[in-house]
Amino acid sequence: MATFALIHGGGGSAWDWHLVAPELSGRGHDPVAVNLPGEDDSAGWWEYADSVVQAVGDRDDVVVVAHSLGGFTAPLVCARIQVDLLVLVAAMIPSPGELFADWWANTGYEEGRYEDVFYHDVPPDLAAEARRRERDEAGKALEQPWPLEAWPETPTRYLLCRDDRMFPAAWARRHARERLGIEPDEMDGGHYVTLSRPRELAERLAAYAAERPRRRGL
C-alpha cells in the first residue's frame, strides 16, 4: 500500500482528485487530496508545501503526485518529508530561483489557439462543476523565486497527456527531457485527466507505486 499525496494545479482544489481518490482506495492505497492555500495572499511556496506535509501527517510509504502548477510545490514536499516517488502529471517543472512569471518564456512555452484548454474532453456536467469550483490563485508564492537549489533526489516520473491543449505532448516531452533529463511516460487524455480519465490515471499511479524504490532509514 502507498500513501498518495495528491496536489492540484493552479486555481484548483482537492476536489480535482475526487474521482481518482476512490479508484486508488479500491486498489488498496491511501489517497490524501490536499487543498493548497492558493487564495491566501500571504502564502509562499513553503506554506504550499507545508499544507501537504500537514495533510500527510505521520503516514509513510508516500508517493507525491502533482498536477500542472502543483509541480512547483511537490519537490518542496520531498525536501520536507521522506517520499518514495514523485509523479508529475501534465505538470510544470521549475528551476532553482525561477519565478512563475519567467517560467513560461524560460521553457519556450507557446500558447495555443484553443478556446478550451482545460476541460475539452471532460463530460459537460463535470466540466461545469469544475469551472464553478475554480479558485483564485492569489498566494505570494507566484511572486517568489522557487526556493530549492536543486531538484530533490527523490525518484521522479513525468506523465504527459497526449491530448493536452495546455501543455501539448511535443512540448511536454521536451520539457521533461530538458528540465529533468528523463523520458516522460504518456497516456491519452487532456489537461484535466483527473476528471476525464480517473480510472486510467489511477491505474498508472498504482503501477508506479508497485514499481517504486523504497527509501528507508533516511
N, CA, C and O of each residue as an XYZ file, in Angstrom:
872
protein
N       0.831     -1.196      0.000
C       0.000      0.000      0.000
C       0.867      1.248      0.000
O       1.930      1.271      0.621
N       0.421      2.273     -0.687
C       1.110      3.560     -0.701
C       0.170      4.650     -0.208
O      -1.047      4.560     -0.364
N       0.753      5.672      0.385
C       0.025      6.904      0.678
C       0.231      7.847     -0.498
O       1.361      8.247     -0.779
N      -0.832      8.202     -1.180
C      -0.743      9.120     -2.312
C      -1.112     10.527     -1.861
O      -2.266     10.794     -1.527
N      -0.128     11.429     -1.853
C      -0.390     12.838     -1.598
C      -0.702     13.489     -2.929
O       0.176     13.617     -3.782
N      -1.947     13.901     -3.113
C      -2.451     14.371     -4.411
C      -2.535     15.890     -4.402
O      -3.307     16.465     -3.635
N      -1.738     16.549     -5.260
C      -1.613     18.002     -5.274
C      -2.253     18.554     -6.548
O      -1.892     18.158     -7.656
N      -3.184     19.452     -6.382
C      -3.902     20.023     -7.530
C      -3.093     21.128     -8.197
O      -2.047     21.541     -7.695
N      -3.588     21.593     -9.323
C      -2.938     22.658    -10.071
C      -3.455     24.031     -9.695
O      -4.233     24.174     -8.752
N      -3.023     25.041    -10.434
C      -3.396     26.422    -10.154
C      -4.895     26.647    -10.247
O      -5.533     26.230    -11.214
N      -5.457     27.308     -9.241
C      -6.881     27.587     -9.229
C      -7.751     26.389     -8.922
O      -8.978     26.491     -8.930
N      -7.128     25.255     -8.651
C      -7.878     24.041     -8.379
C      -8.082     23.815     -6.898
O      -7.902     24.720     -6.083
N      -8.464     22.584     -6.558
C      -8.699     22.212     -5.167
C      -8.580     20.704     -5.041
O      -8.384     19.998     -6.031
N      -8.700     20.223     -3.826
C      -8.667     18.780     -3.589
C      -9.771     18.068     -4.380
O      -9.643     16.893     -4.725
N     -10.847     18.793     -4.658
C     -11.961     18.207     -5.416
C     -11.504     17.682     -6.772
O     -12.096     16.737     -7.294
N     -10.476     18.268     -7.344
C      -9.993     17.836     -8.658
C      -9.646     16.355     -8.672
O      -9.636     15.726     -9.729
N      -9.360     15.797     -7.493
C      -8.963     14.388     -7.380
C     -10.105     13.496     -6.895
O      -9.876     12.333     -6.562
N     -11.330     14.021     -6.849
C     -12.400     13.271     -6.183
C     -12.805     12.000     -6.927
O     -13.417     11.111     -6.334
N     -12.475     11.899     -8.202
C     -12.750     10.662     -8.942
C     -11.560      9.696     -8.917
O     -11.732      8.482     -9.021
N     -10.381     10.240     -8.782
C      -9.172      9.407     -8.736
C      -9.020      8.745     -7.372
O      -8.642      7.577     -7.277
N      -9.319      9.506     -6.311
C      -9.104      9.006     -4.950
C      -9.816      7.678     -4.668
O      -9.175      6.760     -4.157
N     -11.112      7.532     -4.976
C     -11.754      6.236     -4.706
C     -11.200      5.098     -5.554
O     -11.222      3.941     -5.133
N     -10.707      5.418     -6.740
C     -10.078      4.393     -7.569
C      -8.793      3.887     -6.904
O      -8.492      2.694     -6.950
N      -8.051      4.791     -6.296
C      -6.840      4.386     -5.576
C      -7.197      3.610     -4.313
O      -6.556      2.611     -3.988
N      -8.220      4.075     -3.606
C      -8.660      3.362     -2.404
C      -9.085      1.941     -2.740
O      -8.789      1.001     -2.002
N      -9.782      1.794     -3.859
C     -10.234      0.478     -4.275
C      -9.107     -0.464     -4.629
O      -9.297     -1.679     -4.692
N      -7.930      0.099     -4.860
C      -6.744     -0.706     -5.151
C      -5.858     -0.876     -3.919
O      -4.713     -1.318     -4.021
N      -6.401     -0.518     -2.751
C      -5.706     -0.751     -1.501
C      -4.785      0.352     -1.036
O      -4.004      0.156     -0.105
N      -4.865      1.521     -1.677
C      -3.975      2.623     -1.311
C      -4.715      3.673     -0.464
O      -5.938      3.632     -0.324
N      -3.952      4.596      0.085
C      -4.492      5.646      0.945
C      -4.290      7.003      0.266
O      -3.214      7.589      0.385
N      -5.304      7.515     -0.446
C      -5.158      8.809     -1.112
C      -5.433      9.968     -0.155
O      -6.376      9.929      0.634
N      -4.593     10.995     -0.240
C      -4.771     12.206      0.564
C      -4.754     13.388     -0.396
O      -3.690     13.833     -0.824
N      -5.933     13.893     -0.729
C      -6.028     15.058     -1.621
C      -5.965     16.326     -0.777
O      -6.648     16.445      0.240
N      -5.141     17.263     -1.212
C      -4.809     18.433     -0.397
C      -5.357     19.703     -1.026
O      -5.333     19.861     -2.247
N      -5.850     20.605     -0.192
C      -6.185     21.959     -0.639
C      -4.993     22.866     -0.367
O      -4.662     23.124      0.790
N      -4.348     23.352     -1.418
C      -3.260     24.304     -1.237
C      -3.835     25.679     -0.874
O      -4.977     25.979     -1.224
N      -3.056     26.513     -0.178
C      -3.561     27.820      0.268
C      -3.460     28.897     -0.809
O      -3.001     30.006     -0.534
N      -3.877     28.586     -2.011
C      -3.712     29.497     -3.132
C      -4.484     30.784     -3.021
O      -4.117     31.782     -3.642
N      -5.567     30.786     -2.226
C      -6.357     32.011     -2.056
C      -5.832     32.901     -0.936
O      -6.335     34.005     -0.729
N      -4.825     32.424     -0.219
C      -4.227     33.180      0.877
C      -3.073     34.009      0.328
O      -2.038     33.458     -0.049
N      -3.243     35.329      0.280
C      -2.219     36.157     -0.349
C      -0.927     36.239      0.461
O       0.051     36.828      0.002
N      -0.911     35.648      1.673
C       0.312     35.621      2.472
C       1.092     34.311      2.315
O       2.184     34.166      2.864
N       0.530     33.363      1.565
C       1.128     32.030      1.467
C       2.230     31.984      0.410
O       1.995     32.303     -0.755
N       3.431     31.587      0.825
C       4.547     31.392     -0.083
C       4.711     29.929     -0.429
O       3.912     29.081     -0.028
N       5.766     29.647     -1.184
C       5.968     28.265     -1.629
C       6.082     27.289     -0.464
O       5.531     26.191     -0.531
N       6.779     27.662      0.595
C       6.924     26.732      1.717
C       5.603     26.519      2.434
O       5.367     25.438      2.974
N       4.738     27.524      2.453
C       3.405     27.335      3.041
C       2.588     26.366      2.184
O       1.828     25.552      2.708
N       2.751     26.460      0.873
C       2.096     25.485      0.000
C       2.561     24.073      0.368
O       1.747     23.168      0.553
N       3.868     23.902      0.468
C       4.422     22.577      0.768
C       3.984     22.085      2.140
O       3.655     20.911      2.309
N       3.981     22.984      3.117
C       3.628     22.572      4.474
C       2.178     22.134      4.571
O       1.847     21.311      5.425
N       1.297     22.662      3.716
C      -0.093     22.209      3.737
C      -0.180     20.740      3.323
O      -1.041     20.007      3.808
N       0.702     20.318      2.437
C       0.746     18.906      2.033
C       1.335     18.064      3.154
O       0.805     17.002      3.484
N       2.424     18.533      3.736
C       3.073     17.804      4.829
C       2.095     17.589      5.980
O       2.028     16.494      6.540
N       1.342     18.618      6.333
C       0.378     18.503      7.423
C      -0.734     17.516      7.089
O      -1.190     16.778      7.963
N      -1.168     17.497      5.848
C      -2.226     16.564      5.448
C      -1.742     15.117      5.483
O      -2.496     14.214      5.847
N      -0.487     14.902      5.107
C       0.079     13.542      5.131
C       0.264     13.059      6.557
O       0.064     11.880      6.848
N       0.647     13.969      7.449
C       0.820     13.602      8.846
C       1.912     12.575      9.039
O       3.003     12.703      8.484
N       1.613     11.544      9.837
C       2.624     10.527     10.137
C       2.536      9.311      9.229
O       3.131      8.273      9.520
N       1.799      9.431      8.131
C       1.732      8.322      7.189
C       3.102      8.080      6.556
O       3.922      8.994      6.477
N       3.344      6.854      6.109
C       4.599      6.549      5.439
C       4.327      5.972      4.060
O       3.188      5.985      3.592
N       5.368      5.464      3.405
C       5.248      4.927      2.038
C       4.590      5.959      1.116
O       3.629      5.654      0.410
N       5.117      7.170      1.135
C       4.473      8.295      0.472
C       4.880      8.401     -0.996
O       6.062      8.342     -1.335
N       3.888      8.556     -1.848
C       4.067      8.902     -3.253
C       3.396     10.255     -3.459
O       2.195     10.390     -3.222
N       4.144     11.244     -3.892
C       3.603     12.576     -4.133
C       3.247     12.699     -5.613
O       4.071     12.427     -6.485
N       2.019     13.108     -5.880
C       1.537     13.265     -7.253
C       1.103     14.715     -7.442
O       0.305     15.235     -6.662
N       1.628     15.364     -8.477
C       1.335     16.776     -8.693
C       0.816     17.014    -10.097
O       1.352     16.491    -11.073
N      -0.239     17.817    -10.181
C      -0.826     18.185    -11.464
C      -0.533     19.646    -11.769
O      -0.706     20.505    -10.904
N      -0.094     19.937    -12.982
C       0.040     21.292    -13.508
C       0.912     22.163    -12.603
O       2.070     21.819    -12.367
N       0.387     23.286    -12.088
C       1.172     24.166    -11.219
C       1.636     23.462     -9.944
O       2.575     23.916     -9.290
N       0.989     22.368     -9.594
C       1.412     21.589     -8.434
C       2.847     21.114     -8.535
O       3.448     20.716     -7.537
N       3.404     21.156     -9.757
C       4.803     20.778     -9.938
C       5.772     21.708     -9.228
O       6.910     21.323     -8.961
N       5.337     22.936     -8.915
C       6.179     23.844     -8.144
C       6.215     23.453     -6.663
O       7.216     23.680     -5.983
N       5.128     22.869     -6.168
C       5.017     22.524     -4.751
C       5.588     21.147     -4.437
O       6.243     20.968     -3.410
N       5.349     20.183     -5.302
C       5.678     18.791     -4.997
C       7.139     18.561     -4.605
O       7.380     17.852     -3.629
N       8.131     19.124     -5.315
C       9.520     18.877     -4.917
C       9.844     19.436     -3.534
O      10.711     18.910     -2.836
N       9.149     20.499     -3.140
C       9.370     21.071     -1.818
C       8.889     20.125     -0.727
O       9.475     20.067      0.354
N       7.828     19.386     -1.009
C       7.353     18.371     -0.070
C       8.436     17.308      0.132
O       8.656     16.828      1.244
N       9.102     16.954     -0.962
C      10.169     15.948     -0.890
C      11.353     16.437     -0.062
O      12.126     15.634      0.459
N      11.491     17.752      0.057
C      12.546     18.317      0.898
C      12.136     18.361      2.363
O      12.982     18.536      3.240
N      10.843     18.204      2.633
C      10.325     18.271      3.997
C      10.196     16.899      4.654
O      10.495     16.741      5.838
N       9.748     15.907      3.880
C       9.475     14.579      4.439
C      10.048     13.502      3.519
O      10.426     13.768      2.378
N      10.101     12.287      4.045
C      10.579     11.162      3.244
C       9.517     10.783      2.215
O       8.371     10.511      2.575
N       9.890     10.766      0.949
C       8.983     10.444     -0.156
C       9.629      9.368     -1.013
O      10.790      9.491     -1.402
N       8.878      8.315     -1.306
C       9.411      7.225     -2.124
C       9.487      7.589     -3.600
O      10.425      7.199     -4.295
N       8.491      8.342     -4.077
C       8.386      8.619     -5.506
C       7.625      9.920     -5.719
O       6.667     10.217     -5.007
N       8.063     10.688     -6.705
C       7.382     11.911     -7.126
C       6.876     11.698     -8.552
O       7.646     11.342     -9.444
N       5.585     11.917     -8.758
C       4.973     11.763    -10.077
C       4.397     13.101    -10.513
O       3.563     13.681     -9.818
N       4.840     13.588    -11.658
C       4.348     14.832    -12.233
C       3.376     14.499    -13.356
O       3.742     13.824    -14.318
N       2.142     14.971    -13.234
C       1.098     14.692    -14.227
C       0.771     15.989    -14.965
O       0.192     16.911    -14.391
N       1.149     16.049    -16.255
C       0.923     17.271    -17.044
C       1.346     18.492    -16.243
O       0.596     19.462    -16.126
N       2.548     18.435    -15.695
C       2.956     19.411    -14.687
C       4.063     20.341    -15.163
O       4.794     20.049    -16.110
N       4.158     21.466    -14.473
C       5.224     22.437    -14.668
C       6.442     21.997    -13.849
O       6.303     21.530    -12.719
N       7.629     22.150    -14.428
C       8.865     21.781    -13.747
C       9.676     23.054    -13.532
O      10.180     23.623    -14.500
N       9.817     23.514    -12.297
C      10.566     24.743    -12.044
C      12.068     24.495    -11.966
O      12.515     23.370    -11.741
N      12.826     25.548    -12.153
C      14.269     25.536    -11.960
C      14.608     26.361    -10.729
O      13.835     27.238    -10.346
N      15.756     26.095    -10.097
C      16.141     26.854     -8.907
C      16.104     28.363     -9.150
O      16.644     28.856    -10.140
N      15.462     29.085     -8.235
C      15.404     30.532     -8.304
C      14.453     31.102     -9.331
O      14.388     32.319     -9.499
N      13.720     30.258    -10.018
C      12.861     30.716    -11.107
C      11.552     31.300    -10.580
O      10.952     30.764     -9.648
N      11.127     32.386    -11.177
C       9.829     32.965    -10.885
C       8.763     32.332    -11.771
O       9.022     31.973    -12.920
N       7.568     32.202    -11.220
C       6.456     31.681    -12.007
C       6.275     32.478    -13.297
O       6.035     31.901    -14.357
N       6.390     33.792    -13.208
C       6.180     34.638    -14.378
C       7.232     34.419    -15.458
O       6.968     34.636    -16.640
N       8.425     33.988    -15.051
C       9.509     33.767    -16.010
C       9.503     32.364    -16.591
O      10.096     32.112    -17.640
N       8.830     31.454    -15.903
C       8.837     30.041    -16.317
C       8.367     29.882    -17.760
O       8.926     29.075    -18.503
N       7.367     30.624    -18.160
C       6.754     30.456    -19.481
C       7.760     30.716    -20.603
O       7.891     29.907    -21.522
N       8.460     31.830    -20.528
C       9.459     32.140    -21.550
C      10.675     31.236    -21.429
O      11.251     30.819    -22.434
N      11.061     30.936    -20.200
C      12.253     30.102    -19.986
C      12.099     28.704    -20.562
O      13.083     28.086    -20.968
N      10.875     28.206    -20.601
C      10.634     26.847    -21.095
C      10.241     26.817    -22.564
O       9.988     25.748    -23.119
N      10.188     27.984    -23.195
C       9.807     28.022    -24.602
C       8.345     27.712    -24.832
O       7.969     27.202    -25.888
N       7.513     28.019    -23.839
C       6.083     27.724    -23.949
C       5.417     28.687    -24.929
O       5.676     29.890    -24.911
N       4.565     28.145    -25.774
C       3.779     28.957    -26.704
C       2.306     28.623    -26.529
O       1.890     27.471    -26.653
N       1.538     29.647    -26.240
C       0.112     29.451    -26.005
C      -0.597     29.044    -27.291
O      -0.354     29.614    -28.355
N      -1.475     28.052    -27.181
C      -2.245     27.601    -28.330
C      -3.432     28.509    -28.607
O      -3.631     29.509    -27.916
N      -4.205     28.167    -29.598
C      -5.334     28.995    -30.014
C      -6.676     28.364    -29.667
O      -7.716     28.771    -30.185
N      -6.644     27.372    -28.789
C      -7.886     26.716    -28.412
C      -8.681     27.579    -27.431
O      -8.107     28.255    -26.577
N      -9.995     27.545    -27.562
C     -10.844     28.283    -26.624
C     -10.880     27.596    -25.268
O     -10.878     28.258    -24.230
N     -10.914     26.265    -25.276
C     -10.966     25.497    -24.032
C      -9.712     24.628    -23.941
O      -9.595     23.627    -24.648
N      -8.790     25.006    -23.081
C      -7.553     24.227    -22.947
C      -7.616     23.262    -21.775
O      -6.764     22.380    -21.659
N      -8.612     23.412    -20.899
C      -8.670     22.594    -19.691
C      -9.642     21.422    -19.778
O      -9.274     20.294    -19.448
N     -10.863     21.665    -20.212
C     -11.947     20.697    -19.997
C     -12.553     20.137    -21.290
O     -13.663     19.606    -21.270
N     -11.847     20.251    -22.388
C     -12.458     19.892    -23.674
C     -12.875     18.438    -23.762
O     -13.777     18.105    -24.530
N     -12.233     17.553    -22.986
C     -12.594     16.132    -23.044
C     -13.240     15.650    -21.751
O     -13.366     14.446    -21.530
N     -13.649     16.586    -20.896
C     -14.342     16.261    -19.647
C     -15.850     16.295    -19.909
O     -16.320     17.200    -20.599
N     -16.621     15.343    -19.384
C     -18.072     15.388    -19.573
C     -18.636     16.758    -19.203
O     -18.226     17.334    -18.195
N     -19.574     17.294    -20.002
C     -20.042     18.680    -19.829
C     -20.501     19.027    -18.414
O     -20.149     20.089    -17.899
N     -21.275     18.156    -17.781
C     -21.762     18.466    -16.430
C     -20.599     18.546    -15.447
O     -20.584     19.400    -14.560
N     -19.644     17.669    -15.606
C     -18.478     17.648    -14.724
C     -17.596     18.865    -14.989
O     -17.049     19.455    -14.058
N     -17.459     19.239    -16.261
C     -16.681     20.429    -16.608
C     -17.318     21.684    -16.021
O     -16.616     22.572    -15.538
N     -18.650     21.756    -16.060
C     -19.343     22.911    -15.487
C     -19.108     22.994    -13.985
O     -18.907     24.081    -13.445
N     -19.133     21.859    -13.316
C     -18.878     21.846    -11.877
C     -17.443     22.254    -11.576
O     -17.190     22.971    -10.608
N     -16.506     21.803    -12.400
C     -15.103     22.178    -12.215
C     -14.924     23.688    -12.361
O     -14.210     24.312    -11.577
N     -15.566     24.264    -13.353
C     -15.477     25.719    -13.534
C     -16.076     26.460    -12.336
O     -15.551     27.489    -11.909
N     -17.166     25.937    -11.803
C     -17.809     26.577    -10.653
C     -16.892     26.553     -9.432
O     -16.935     27.458     -8.599
N     -16.071     25.521     -9.331
C     -15.208     25.345     -8.164
C     -13.841     26.021     -8.308
O     -13.055     26.012     -7.361
N     -13.548     26.595     -9.450
C     -12.240     27.222     -9.627
C     -12.025     28.327     -8.600
O     -12.942     29.075     -8.262
N     -10.772     28.410     -8.107
C     -10.424     29.400     -7.084
C      -9.372     30.363     -7.634
O      -8.635     30.033     -8.563
N      -9.318     31.541     -7.052
C      -8.271     32.498     -7.412
C      -6.929     32.001     -6.900
O      -6.841     31.478     -5.789
N      -5.893     32.160     -7.696
C      -4.530     31.823     -7.276
C      -3.852     33.132     -6.885
O      -3.256     33.809     -7.723
N      -3.948     33.481     -5.602
C      -3.503     34.797     -5.143
C      -2.307     34.724     -4.203
O      -1.845     35.758     -3.719
N      -1.797     33.530     -3.935
C      -0.690     33.382     -2.999
C       0.545     34.155     -3.440
O       0.794     34.311     -4.635
N       1.320     34.640     -2.467
C       2.533     35.376     -2.812
C       3.595     34.457     -3.405
O       4.622     34.916     -3.904
N       3.333     33.142     -3.343
C       4.263     32.184     -3.938
C       4.559     32.535     -5.393
O       5.698     32.407     -5.841
N       3.555     32.971     -6.124
C       3.739     33.254     -7.550
C       4.711     34.400     -7.794
O       5.185     34.591     -8.914
N       5.003     35.155     -6.753
C       5.940     36.268     -6.885
C       7.297     35.949     -6.283
O       8.192     36.794     -6.278
N       7.456     34.718     -5.769
C       8.708     34.324     -5.116
C       9.562     33.447     -6.026
O       9.017     32.669     -6.809
N      10.890     33.554     -5.940
C      11.755     32.599     -6.636
C      11.520     31.197     -6.078
O      11.313     31.024     -4.876
N      11.553     30.207     -6.954
C      11.401     28.836     -6.475
C      12.593     28.525     -5.574
O      13.735     28.718     -5.990
N      12.358     28.043     -4.337
C      13.390     28.103     -3.304
C      14.441     27.003     -3.261
O      15.457     27.181     -2.589
N      14.254     25.892     -3.934
C      15.265     24.841     -3.850
C      16.480     25.178     -4.719
O      16.356     25.823     -5.760
N      17.656     24.730     -4.270
C      18.878     24.945     -5.037
C      19.074     23.883     -6.112
O      19.865     24.071     -7.036
N      18.363     22.778     -5.996
C      18.441     21.691     -6.984
C      17.206     20.824     -6.834
O      16.538     20.850     -5.800
N      16.908     20.062     -7.864
C      15.795     19.111     -7.787
C      16.114     18.079     -6.723
O      17.267     17.662     -6.615
N      15.139     17.650     -5.932
C      15.412     16.662     -4.881
C      15.861     15.327     -5.474
O      15.626     15.040     -6.648
N      16.504     14.529     -4.644
C      16.999     13.231     -5.093
C      15.898     12.187     -5.199
O      16.159     11.054     -5.603
N      14.703     12.542     -4.850
C      13.560     11.627     -4.935
C      13.368     11.128     -6.370
O      13.330     11.942     -7.293
N      13.246      9.821     -6.582
C      12.954      9.318     -7.935
C      11.707      9.999     -8.503
O      10.701     10.146     -7.809
N      11.783     10.409     -9.764
C      10.723     11.218    -10.361
C      10.268     10.631    -11.694
O      11.085     10.240    -12.527
N       8.955     10.575    -11.879
C       8.363     10.184    -13.155
C       7.538     11.360    -13.683
O       6.965     12.131    -12.913
N       7.490     11.482    -15.014
C       6.659     12.508    -15.647
C       5.653     11.800    -16.547
O       6.031     11.005    -17.407
N       4.373     12.095    -16.345
C       3.306     11.511    -17.155
C       2.618     12.627    -17.927
O       1.939     13.469    -17.340
N       2.793     12.632    -19.240
C       2.126     13.635    -20.074
C       0.845     13.073    -20.655
O       0.640     11.860    -20.701
N      -0.020     13.986    -21.103
C      -1.296     13.602    -21.696
C      -1.273     13.968    -23.179
O      -1.061     15.125    -23.540
N      -1.491     12.986    -24.019
C      -1.312     13.181    -25.458
C      -2.279     14.200    -26.051
O      -1.969     14.814    -27.072
N      -3.449     14.393    -25.431
C      -4.455     15.314    -25.967
C      -4.477     16.641    -25.213
O      -5.424     17.416    -25.339
N      -3.434     16.898    -24.433
C      -3.362     18.097    -23.600
C      -3.236     19.350    -24.481
O      -2.298     19.455    -25.272
N      -4.161     20.285    -24.350
C      -4.098     21.537    -25.102
C      -3.343     22.623    -24.337
O      -2.895     23.606    -24.926
N      -3.206     22.441    -23.037
C      -2.463     23.404    -22.228
C      -0.967     23.181    -22.372
O      -0.219     24.113    -22.666
N      -0.534     21.951    -22.164
C       0.862     21.570    -22.314
C       0.945     20.454    -23.363
O       0.967     19.274    -23.014
N       0.991     20.826    -24.643
C       0.957     19.828    -25.723
C       2.059     18.783    -25.580
O       3.125     19.047    -25.023
N       1.776     17.606    -26.091
C       2.662     16.458    -25.884
C       4.088     16.722    -26.352
O       5.037     16.387    -25.643
N       4.255     17.313    -27.524
C       5.604     17.555    -28.044
C       6.379     18.482    -27.117
O       7.560     18.265    -26.847
N       5.700     19.515    -26.636
C       6.345     20.438    -25.708
C       6.662     19.743    -24.384
O       7.750     19.920    -23.836
N       5.718     18.954    -23.868
C       5.910     18.279    -22.582
C       7.065     17.283    -22.640
O       7.807     17.141    -21.668
N       7.224     16.593    -23.766
C       8.358     15.678    -23.903
C       9.671     16.435    -23.763
O      10.583     16.002    -23.059
N       9.750     17.561    -24.440
C      10.965     18.366    -24.374
C      11.179     18.943    -22.978
O      12.305     18.996    -22.484
N      10.102     19.367    -22.357
C      10.175     19.947    -21.015
C      10.778     18.945    -20.021
O      11.670     19.290    -19.245
N      10.286     17.717    -20.052
C      10.793     16.691    -19.124
C      12.252     16.357    -19.403
O      13.040     16.157    -18.478
N      12.600     16.297    -20.670
C      13.982     15.979    -21.021
C      14.930     17.095    -20.615
O      15.994     16.841    -20.050
N      14.539     18.339    -20.905
C      15.435     19.465    -20.646
C      15.551     19.773    -19.160
O      16.633     20.108    -18.677
N      14.455     19.663    -18.439
C      14.482     20.053    -17.034
C      14.929     18.922    -16.111
O      15.586     19.180    -15.102
N      14.590     17.687    -16.434
C      14.890     16.570    -15.540
C      15.775     15.496    -16.170
O      16.250     14.599    -15.474
N      15.995     15.580    -17.471
C      16.797     14.562    -18.129
C      16.130     13.208    -18.155
O      16.817     12.187    -18.137
N      14.796     13.168    -18.197
C      14.071     11.898    -18.214
C      13.131     11.835    -19.405
O      12.700     12.859    -19.934
N      12.824     10.615    -19.814
C      11.835     10.390    -20.857
C      10.464     10.266    -20.195
O      10.283      9.426    -19.314
N       9.513     11.074    -20.597
C       8.197     11.009    -19.955
C       7.412      9.775    -20.384
O       7.632      9.222    -21.461
N       6.506      9.362    -19.531
C       5.508      8.368    -19.900
C       4.322      9.105    -20.506
O       4.201     10.320    -20.356
N       3.446      8.374    -21.189
C       2.344      9.025    -21.900
C       1.045      8.256    -21.725
O       1.034      7.031    -21.603
N      -0.054      9.012    -21.715
C      -1.378      8.406    -21.729
C      -2.305      9.321    -22.516
O      -2.003     10.498    -22.712
N      -3.430      8.784    -22.964
C      -4.422      9.603    -23.647
C      -5.096     10.518    -22.633
O      -5.065     10.262    -21.429
N      -5.702     11.585    -23.134
C      -6.436     12.488    -22.267
C      -5.943     13.909    -22.374
O      -4.826     14.167    -22.824
N      -6.804     14.844    -21.948
C      -6.476     16.256    -21.948
C      -5.861     16.693    -20.631
O      -5.484     15.865    -19.801
N      -5.764     17.999    -20.449
C      -5.046     18.524    -19.288
C      -5.687     18.080    -17.973
O      -4.977     17.714    -17.035
N      -7.000     18.106    -17.893
C      -7.660     17.664    -16.666
C      -7.985     16.178    -16.739
O      -9.146     15.771    -16.696
N      -6.937     15.390    -16.851
C      -7.075     13.938    -16.934
C      -7.617     13.367    -15.624
O      -8.155     12.260    -15.600
N      -7.474     14.124    -14.540
C      -8.042     13.687    -13.267
C      -9.559     13.571    -13.340
O     -10.166     12.807    -12.590
N     -10.168     14.330    -14.242
C     -11.613     14.299    -14.401
C     -12.062     13.501    -15.614
O     -13.128     12.887    -15.593
N     -11.258     13.503    -16.671
C     -11.675     12.839    -17.906
C     -11.350     11.348    -17.920
O     -12.085     10.564    -18.521
N     -10.258     10.944    -17.264
C      -9.841      9.545    -17.271
C      -9.336      9.129    -15.890
O      -8.192      8.691    -15.761
N     -10.167      9.258    -14.862
C      -9.699      8.982    -13.497
C      -9.282      7.535    -13.260
O      -8.312      7.277    -12.547
N     -10.006      6.596    -13.850
C      -9.657      5.189    -13.619
C      -8.322      4.846    -14.264
O      -7.484      4.183    -13.653
N      -8.128      5.295    -15.492
C      -6.870      5.021    -16.174
C      -5.705      5.688    -15.456
O      -4.627      5.105    -15.332
N      -5.926      6.914    -14.982
C      -4.867      7.596    -14.245
C      -4.545      6.852    -12.954
O      -3.375      6.682    -12.611
N      -5.566      6.413    -12.244
C      -5.337      5.660    -11.006
C      -4.566      4.369    -11.280
O      -3.701      3.977    -10.497
N      -4.882      3.721    -12.383
C      -4.145      2.505    -12.747
C      -2.668      2.811    -12.968
O      -1.803      2.047    -12.540
N      -2.382      3.922    -13.631
C      -0.991      4.323    -13.855
C      -0.291      4.597    -12.527
O       0.831      4.146    -12.299
N      -0.966      5.337    -11.659
C      -0.367      5.688    -10.382
C      -0.131      4.453     -9.518
O       0.902      4.341     -8.857
N      -1.082      3.534     -9.523
C      -0.918      2.302     -8.755
C       0.251      1.476     -9.291
O       0.987      0.857     -8.523
N       0.413      1.473    -10.609
C       1.539      0.752    -11.200
C       2.866      1.386    -10.801
O       3.832      0.682    -10.506
N       2.913      2.715    -10.792
C       4.128      3.398    -10.336
C       4.445      3.025     -8.892
O       5.600      2.776     -8.544
N       3.404      2.989     -8.051
C       3.615      2.653     -6.641
C       4.171      1.243     -6.487
O       5.031      0.997     -5.641
N       3.680      0.324     -7.304
C       4.155     -1.058     -7.216
C       5.611     -1.186     -7.627
O       6.321     -2.075     -7.157
N       6.055     -0.295     -8.506
C       7.424     -0.362     -9.028
C       8.404      0.508     -8.250
O       9.611      0.423     -8.473
N       7.906      1.337     -7.344
C       8.752      2.365     -6.734
C       9.841      1.777     -5.838
O       9.619      0.765     -5.174
N      10.996      2.397     -5.816
C      12.011      2.023     -4.833
C      11.581      2.484     -3.455
O      10.955      3.536     -3.321
N      11.899      1.728     -2.451
C      11.553      2.102     -1.075
C      12.750      2.771     -0.417
O      13.882      2.298     -0.513
N      12.469      3.881      0.252
C      13.536      4.620      0.937
C      13.368      4.392      2.435
O      12.328      4.719      3.007
N      14.376      3.840      3.054
C      14.302      3.525      4.479
C      15.540      4.061      5.188
O      16.621      4.170      4.609
N      15.344      4.390      6.455
C      16.468      4.783      7.288
C      17.053      6.135      6.964
O      18.203      6.404      7.314
N      16.286      7.013      6.293
C      16.783      8.340      5.938
C      16.314      9.380      6.949
O      16.635     10.560      6.814
